[in-house]
């Protein structure tokens, strides 16, 4: 990724924020940030806007205090706005689009890894994603991310990887389990059907574009994902038993 900004301090901030995901290879994504002619105040509450197709190809992403245009190839964008949030938002849309082109998804969730095997847990705010990530890390486990998880298909199955947002360790693993979370005083693993998980997954996957084609991709990718991995519900307590249950299951998971 490369960033070009009229504000050197913002450019430096963004490059530091995404340092773990920079490589010596040519940049695969480029974002140019421009100052608005008439700055607008940032709203008290932020919402992730829907990326809408525009004539001639490409996407328009617009918030209360910024506007961005993503090129048709999906790997370069011009953002007119101030601060980090507009760039963060556009990069999420660009990553969701890149994953869509590969048949994958960008999902709000926590992904943990053990022995090269990953489990992805998704759900709304308060479901326990960050708590599970903290318990897993506290037990010596590897957290790929506790915010946004990239998943995509390969010839032998699915992969999951951390992203620049709230990343744990920037690496990937074979995805074996997709599930939801619940609270209790004792931790346990509950097998559930793919249909039950799909309802939650679709609400927590980023739409690559706000169009009929974008929604068809989202549903198709979710269906293929859940047909290719184990689906489960992890009911867990706020103690080390949660990590013990997940670790035992991943040790027995098939690659």
N, C-alpha and C positions, 0 to 999 in steps of 0.2 A: 504494500500500500504506500502511496505517496500523497502528500498534502501540500497544497500551495495556498498561502493566505496573504492578504494585504496587511494583516496584523502579525508581525513576527512573534509576539508573545503567544498568540493563539496557536500558530503553527508549531512552536516548540512544545506547548502543552499537549497538543494532539499527538505529536510524534512520541512524546514520553508515554502517553496513555496507551499507545498501541505498540510499544517497543518490542514486547515479547512476540509479536506476530510479524515483525519485519524480517526480511531475509536479504541475502546478497543477490538474489535473482532479480531480474527486471520486475518492477511493480505490476501487479495484476489489476490494481484498482487505483484510480486517481480522483482526488476531490479538490476542486478549486473553490476557495471561499472569498466572497466579495462583501464589502461593507454596503449596507443599505443606504440609499440616499436620505431617507427619512426613517431613522430607527423607531421601531414600535416597542412598547413595553412588553416584557415577558409576562405571560399569564401566571396566576397563582397555582393553577393545576394544569399539568401537561397531559396531553393525550397523544397517542401515536396515530398520526393521520393515515388515511388510506392512499396508497400510491395509485394515481389514476392515469390510464393511457392517454396520450395526446396524439393529434394528427401528425403523421410523418414518422411515427414510432417514438419510443421513449416513454418516460413517465414524469409526471409532475407531482411533487410532494410539497404540501403547503400547510403551514401552521399559522398561529396568530401573529408571530413576529418574524417569520422567515418564509422563503420560497426556494425550492430546489428543482432543478431539471436533470434527470438522469438520461444519458444518451441511449439510443436504441440498442447498442451492444451490451448495455447494462454494467459497464465497468468504468465509466467516468461520469462525473457529475459536477454541476456548478451550483453552489449554495450561496444565496444572498441572505445574510443574517449575522447575528453576533453570538459569541460564546460557543461552548462545546455541544450543547444539546442538538442544534440543527444538524451538525456533522454526524454525531452519534446516530441520529434518526435515519439519515440518508444512507449511512454505512450498513445499518440493519436491513434496510430495504434492498440495497445492492447485494448483500449476502443472501438474503432470502431468495432473490432472483437467480443468483448463481446456483444455489442449491436446487431451485426449481428446474433449471436447465439440466441438472444431473439426476432429476427424479427424486430429490430429497426435500427436507423441511428444516426450518429454523423454529425451535420450540422453546417456550418459557418452561424451564424446569431445572432440575439438578441431575447431573450425571456423575456416577461414581465408577471407579475401575478397580478390578482385582484380577491378577493373573492374565492380563490382556483382554478381560471380558468386562463389558460395561452394562450398567443398568441405568435407565432414564426414568425419572419420576416427574410427573407434571401435575398441575392443578392450580387453582386460583390463589391469590394472596392469602396467607394464613394457613395454607394446607400443610405446611411443615417442610417445604423444600430447603430453606436456609438452615433450619434446625437439623435436618437429616445430614446436610453437608457438613455442618459443624461436628456432629457426633461421629461421622465417618472419618473426618480429618483427625479428631481427637483420639480415635482408635488406631491411628497410624495408616489409614487408607488414603488413596489418591482420589481427590475430587477434580474432575475435568472442568466443571463449571457449576455454579449454583444460580445462574441467571438465564443465559441463552445457550441452547445446545444445538449444534449442527449435526444433522443425520442425513445419510445418503446411502444408496444401494451400491453394492459391488457384486462381482460375479458369484461370490460364495456367501453373500449375506449382506448385512447392514453394518455401517460404521457410525460411531459417535465421536464428536470432538468438542473440546472447549472452544470458546470464542473470546474476543477481547473484553467482554463485559463480565465483571466479577469472576474472572478466570481463576481456576485453581492451578492446574498444571497444563500448559498449552501442548497437549498431545491428543492422540486418538486411540480408540480401541474397538474391538468387535462388539457390536451392540447385540445383547442377548435377551434383554428384558425391557419392556415399556410398561409402566404402571402408574397407579395413583396412590395417594397417601391417606392415612387416617390415624387418629389418636386413640390410645388406650393405655392402661396401666401395665400391660404386658405386650411385648412385641411378637408378631406372628406374620406369616406369609399366607395370603389367601389367593389362590388361582381364581381369575375371573375371565369372562368372555371378552373377546375383542370388541364387541359392540358397546359394552359398558365403558371400556377405555376410550373408544373412538369419540364418544360424546365429549369427554374432557379434553382429549388431544386436539380436536378441531377448534375448541375455544381458546387454546393456548399456543397455536401455531401461527406464525406471522404470514399474512397474505402477501404473496409476491406482487400482485397487482389487483386493484379493485375492478375486476371484470368477470364475465362469465367464464372465460378461459382460466383466469387465476383461481377461481373457486373450484372449477373442475379439477385442476391440478392438485389443489390442496386435498380434496376428498380422495382422489385417486392415489396420491402418494401415501396418505394416511392409511388407506385400505391395504395397500401393498406392504407397508411397514408392519402393520399389526398382523398380517397374514404370515409374516416371516420371522417373528420373534415370539417369545413367551409373553403372555399378558398376565398381570397380577396386581393385587392391592397389598401394599405394605402397611399394616397397622402397627404403630410403634409407640414405645414409651420414650420419655426424654432421658434415656440412659444408654449405657454401652450395649444393652441387649439388641438395640436396633441394628448396630453394625454387625453383631454376631449373626443375626438372622440373614442379612444381606450377603455377608461373606460366605456363609455356608451354602447359600443358594448359588452364588456365582462360581464357587469351586466345582459344583456339579453341573453347571450349564454346558451345553454343547456349543462348540465353535463351528 
